[in-house]
Amino acid sequence: MLVIGGGPVGLMCALEAKRMGVNDLRLVDKATKQMEICKASTVWPRTLELLKYAHPAVYTDMKDYANKVAILSIYRGKAKENKTELMAKIDLEGRFNSEVETAFCLEQFMTERFLSTDLEKRFGISIERGVAVKHFQDMGSYVRVELHDAINDVVEIVHTKYLVGCDGAHSFTRKNLNLHYPGEAFNKVFVIAHCKIDGLQFDNKQIWTVLNEDGIAFAAPMPNDTWELIFDLSPEQAKVFFGSDKPRDPTITELNRLIMDRVPGTPANAMHSPLWLGHFRIHSRQVERYSVGRVFMCGDACHIHSPAGGQGMNFGMQDACNIGWKLGLVLRGTTSSHLLNSYHLERWPVGRLLVLGTETQSKIIFDPNPIVRQMQFLLLPIVGNHASALASKAAPVIGETIYSYRNSPLSVEHWCFESLSYAFSNLFLRFDPERVLQRRRTGITRFITNRLCAGDRIPDAALSSSFGKEIDNIPRSKQRIAEQRTSKFRLLFGGENPDVADSEDVGNDVSIRTIHSLCSEAKLTALLFEAAPGYGDSSFGHGGQETDLKQVAWKLETLTDGLIKAHVIGCGERNTQRAFNVVGQCMYLVRPDGYVAFRSQPVDINMIIRYLQSTMGVKIPMLQEDNMALEDGLSSSHESDLTTVIRMLGLVSVLLTSNIVMTWYTSNA
Ligand SMILES: Cc1cc2nc3c(=O)[nH]c(=O)nc-3n(C[C@H](O)[C@H](O)[C@H](O)COP(=O)(O)OP(=O)(O)OC[C@H]3O[C@@H](n4cnc5c(N)ncnc54)[C@H](O)[C@@H]3O)c2cc1C
């Protein structure tokens, strides 16, 4: 495959595809060297958790270098009094519903550097610099691409199976596909500086915004005591500021004048040692399709919006993760290419939400009429009084942990509430997996949205210290520390034992496993949950339907030739069971990007296999070569017919008994 663009999104795409086992991959960029400009300053928890287990070296490098920030503050500028006044301080720390508790602030070029270093060290792939894509054509079974190497002035024709355009806002890929980029441009101009500031009244543990009647100042605290500062200018202000109709990069002297207006109380010449001074306009656009045939687009090539909220690069990197694992499976020959159709169907709708959200947000922040601004001055201090409630709601949105793919064709559920409906479904539908799968997707369970559904990002939760073999070998004293740490996670993820202190001093040799770490392999993960204690005792549970999950785990791993890694989660893992809303025995099939693909309750191996084959297009060689394995699995459907008869008899007896009780009750009344 060929990736166009060595920005953060192209790099992430290459890393994900290589992690999933793509052999031949090239990454080209027309720029002869990396631009050392700050741009995307904030990396949010969803991106960080994707990096943490799949690309740990990148995560560690970022963690060591970045400034960790979780506070968003909004101030009011009071020019007459030459000061600012705090209106709202929103502390998002630990509220992202993620193991990563803060955002990381670092320059975009450093994020790119960490990504490219890992790509080079782990997979031996470097960005081919100075190489531009000049033309491409989808030939049906491959894409013909014309590359121009500007350094050596050489034209090369390449035939590639798939082309991924991560080539930024002015995307050549998008233009060559003749796709529209509908949306609008804001009429404001923005000036930006990456520099040091002396005598600033705010500490560097907060991302702050100062609202004034005539404009805003926004800043993110960067490593090495620097700041990224952005100011908005209306067309009239821009004319005065630039001394002409044509915007240009500002000087530090001009910005020093501006900051004294926008952040009253800042001393003269506070901004100095600039690393980057620039200007830009904001567009809010989304392309109509994220893919055409064998060509895909990710990042700014398909969506662009205001930097308010710092979402663009994060979202683009998540686009790259989505297409990366799918291309990996297809190119390895594990699945059929129709899996790739889900890329547009999943990423376009969440991209739409993002573009509309940031558009509204930007209009409120940057472009209010004077009455709206006065309302903000009135309302924000009230909001500030309820900052903690607001933080809990806002953090998963800003941290991007809230997005899900519930309406994706890949998100399927096979779920029976209780033996009653299970009995009827068996009786009337017999064994017709396609119908059952379809029925589950559109059935009654879709109304219960406040639960973990197929398509949702899996929650994280700590597993007990006894989970897995590796921890069995550590001495008891260290296991105790591990247990304490587990309790710390319980605290984070809403569990019990709030008294346990933060055990930062725990040695690194004790590895606490969390669900996210279990699901970080470059494969699908089947989490097979045992029923919660006591469930299934009554005749209305799945009583008598207990499946041997170890057997299922073994079958899944064997049948799929290692595509699936299966884990049995015992009923003692209460923390995890609660996070997954587990009551009865069930299975969650997790995609390599950490979203639930398929949920089965009860655990039905036929359904899982059917899902893999018909929905994901997985080629299961053992099943194709001889049908023995499937027949072996299907024997459970004969069992379930027998169970159905027994259950129906049980149901009749329950109905008879209740009838007798009712008759007795009414005659006595
Ligand atoms: C001021 C500012 C602040 C921002 N802050 C944030 C933030 O805090 N958080 C956040 O998430 N986002 C932020 N963003 C957005 C973020 O910078 C972009 O979303 C991000 O750069 C998109 O990455 P990309 O890889 O898609 O594109 P780019 O970074 O634009 O990379 C595209 C690459 O493709 C190459 N290329 C283009 N055409 C060709 C071709 N024909 N052949 C070969 N190579 C080609 C280019 O040389 C370039 O290297 C901010 C943006 C701005 C302007």
The ligand as an ORCA input file, in Angstrom:
! r2SCAN-3c Opt
* xyz 0 1
  C      -3.027     26.782     14.690
  C      -3.484     25.385     14.682
  C      -3.636     24.724     15.890
  C      -4.092     23.412     15.914
  N      -4.235     22.778     17.120
  C      -4.643     21.496     17.153
  C      -4.710     20.791     18.388
  O      -4.411     21.303     19.454
  N      -5.109     19.483     18.363
  C      -5.442     18.868     17.204
  O      -5.824     17.707     17.244
  N      -5.365     19.510     16.010
  C      -4.970     20.795     15.943
  N      -4.837     21.433     14.736
  C      -5.115     20.708     13.488
  C      -3.923     19.873     13.036
  O      -2.803     20.677     12.871
  C      -4.266     19.153     11.737
  O      -5.489     18.482     11.908
  C      -3.171     18.144     11.356
  O      -2.013     18.776     10.914
  C      -3.665     17.245     10.214
  O      -2.666     16.312      9.925
  P      -2.601     15.612      8.494
  O      -1.504     14.593      8.609
  O      -3.946     15.199      8.073
  O      -2.173     16.757      7.484
  P      -0.849     17.610      7.434
  O      -0.261     17.783      8.768
  O      -1.195     18.833      6.666
  O       0.160     16.713      6.579
  C      -0.044     16.482      5.203
  C       1.270     16.079      4.555
  O       1.016     15.678      3.217
  C       2.051     16.141      2.384
  N       1.518     16.232      0.995
  C       0.535     17.029      0.537
  N       0.311     16.799     -0.777
  C       1.155     15.819     -1.150
  C       1.416     15.140     -2.385
  N       0.740     15.426     -3.505
  N       2.380     14.203     -2.424
  C       3.081     13.893     -1.297
  N       2.889     14.510     -0.115
  C       1.935     15.452     -0.031
  C       2.405     17.498      2.977
  O       3.740     17.868      2.629
  C       2.258     17.240      4.470
  O       3.472     16.864      5.078
  C      -4.389     22.755     14.688
  C      -4.222     23.421     13.479
  C      -3.768     24.716     13.468
  C      -3.587     25.414     12.159
*
